[in-house]
Amino acid sequence: MTDSEVTPVSAVPSVQAVALPDRLSIDLRSPHHIAAAFDRDVRIRFNDKERLDVAEYCVSERWIRVPAGKALDRKGQPLLMKLRGKVEAFYE
């Protein structure tokens, strides 16, 4: 393989990410779950601190849902608490 056969990085098409929606959930059963949004790592900044345990967020209503400890509901899903504050969603 010679140097002339190597494709430059700028010529390789980049993967177009879906714009992050106003509301997104990791729960597959939720109507706010958009699988294409999870092709890249989604990060959430809540009250100027990055949170890694967010299960659902809404930017316009300014809230996130996070698991409440190790508590589970009767179907085995984690119980979620709603926290209110400044929410920013972005791709890593």
C-alpha positions in Angstrom: 0.0 0.0 0.0 1.4 3.3 -1.0 0.7 6.8 0.4 -1.3 7.7 -2.7 -3.8 5.0 -1.9 -4.5 6.2 1.6 -7.8 8.1 1.8 -7.4 11.4 3.7 -9.6 11.8 6.8 -11.4 14.8 5.5 -12.6 12.8 2.5 -14.3 10.2 4.6 -18.0 11.1 5.1 -18.8 11.8 8.8 -21.9 10.3 10.5 -24.6 12.8 10.7 -26.1 12.9 14.2 -29.7 13.4 14.9 -30.4 16.7 16.5 -31.2 16.2 20.2 -34.9 16.5 20.8 -36.4 18.7 23.6 -37.4 15.5 25.5 -35.6 12.1 25.4 -35.9 8.9 27.4 -33.7 5.8 27.6 -36.8 3.6 28.3 -37.6 1.6 25.1 -41.3 1.6 26.0 -41.5 5.4 26.3 -43.0 7.5 23.4 -40.0 9.8 23.9 -37.4 7.2 23.1 -35.6 7.9 19.8 -33.1 5.2 19.1 -31.2 7.3 16.4 -30.3 9.8 19.1 -28.3 7.2 21.0 -26.0 6.4 18.0 -23.6 8.8 19.8 -23.1 9.4 23.5 -25.6 11.9 24.9 -24.5 13.9 27.9 -26.7 15.9 30.3 -25.5 18.9 32.3 -27.9 19.6 35.1 -27.4 22.8 37.2 -23.9 23.2 35.7 -22.9 19.6 36.7 -22.7 16.7 34.3 -25.0 13.8 35.4 -24.4 10.3 34.2 -27.5 8.7 35.8 -30.3 10.5 33.8 -33.1 8.3 32.5 -35.2 11.0 30.9 -34.9 14.8 30.4 -36.9 17.7 29.1 -35.0 20.9 28.3 -38.1 23.2 27.8 -39.7 22.2 31.1 -36.4 22.2 32.9 -36.4 18.7 34.6 -34.6 15.4 34.6 -35.6 12.0 35.9 -33.1 9.9 37.8 -33.3 6.6 39.6 -34.2 6.8 43.3 -31.5 4.7 44.8 -31.9 0.9 44.4 -35.7 1.0 44.7 -37.7 -0.9 42.0 -41.3 -0.9 41.1 -43.4 -4.1 41.0 -42.3 -4.7 37.3 -38.7 -4.5 38.2 -38.1 -1.0 36.7 -36.2 1.6 38.8 -38.3 4.2 40.6 -37.5 7.6 39.1 -37.4 11.0 40.8 -38.0 14.2 39.0 -35.5 17.0 39.7 -36.0 20.5 38.5 -33.3 22.9 37.3 -31.3 24.1 34.4 -30.9 21.3 31.8 -28.5 21.2 28.9 -28.2 18.2 26.5 -25.3 17.7 24.1 -23.3 15.0 22.3 -19.9 14.0 23.5 
